[in-house]
Amino acid sequence: MATAASGRRDGLTSREVEVLELLAEGLTHRQIARRLGITDKTARNHMANVYEKLEIHGRAQAVLYAIREGLVELSQGPAA
């Protein structure tokens, strides 16, 4: 069983943070699952846990949280 990432006040596990980072980068649950070598259902379960722990209700709120916490950076748009 996963344990909470040390020092994280939000209670997210390291795997949940990893899934959240990938979600914030624009990957779908299926893409996240393939990238991490887990099933789509497991990826969805991780996201459900993230939503519950952060008391949020959707992808947009998750992305905003990831940006605010510095898990991902905003880009200036597509490279020329």
N, C-alpha and C positions, 0 to 999 in steps of 0.2 A: 504494500500500500504506500502511496506517495505521502510525503510529509511536507509541511509548509516550508516554503523557501525561507532561509534564515534572514532575519531582518526585515521582512516584508510586513508592513502593517496591515495590508489588505487581506492577508491570509491565503493568497494564491500559492499553489505549488509551483515548482520550477517548470513543470510540464504545462500547467495552465498558462503561465506567463509566455512560454514558447508558442503555444497555440494562439494566444491573444496577439502576440507580435505578428504572426503570420496572417491572422485575420485582418489586422490593421494595415498590412501591406497589400491587402486586396485579394488574398487567396480565398477560394471557396472551402467549405468543409471537406469536400472530396479531394481537393488539391492539398490541403493541410494533411489529410490522412496519408496520401501518397508520399508527401515530403517526409513525414515522420515515421512512416512504416507502421501505421496503425490503421484500424478499420474506420470507415466513415462514421459508424455509430459511436466509436470511442471518441473521435474528434468532436462529434456533436455533444456527447456527454461532457467532455471537458469544457466546451463553451457554455453549456447549461450551468455547470458549476461556477464558471466565471461570472455569468449573469447573476446567479444567486448570491454569491459572495460580495459582489460589488453593488448589489441591489439596482441593477440596470435591466433594461427590457429589450435591447436590440443591438444590432451590429453597429449602428451609428454611434450609440452611446459608448459601446466598447472601444471603437476607434478613437473617439474623443478622449476617453480615459487613457488609452495607450499613448496618445500624443502628449497629454498633460503630464503623465508620469515619465516621459522621456524614453519610452520603450521603442518608439519609432520617430523618425524625423520627417517633417514636411519637405517635400521636394518642390522645386521651382517649375515642375512640369516635365514633359518629355525632352530628352536630350536632342539637340539639333544634329 
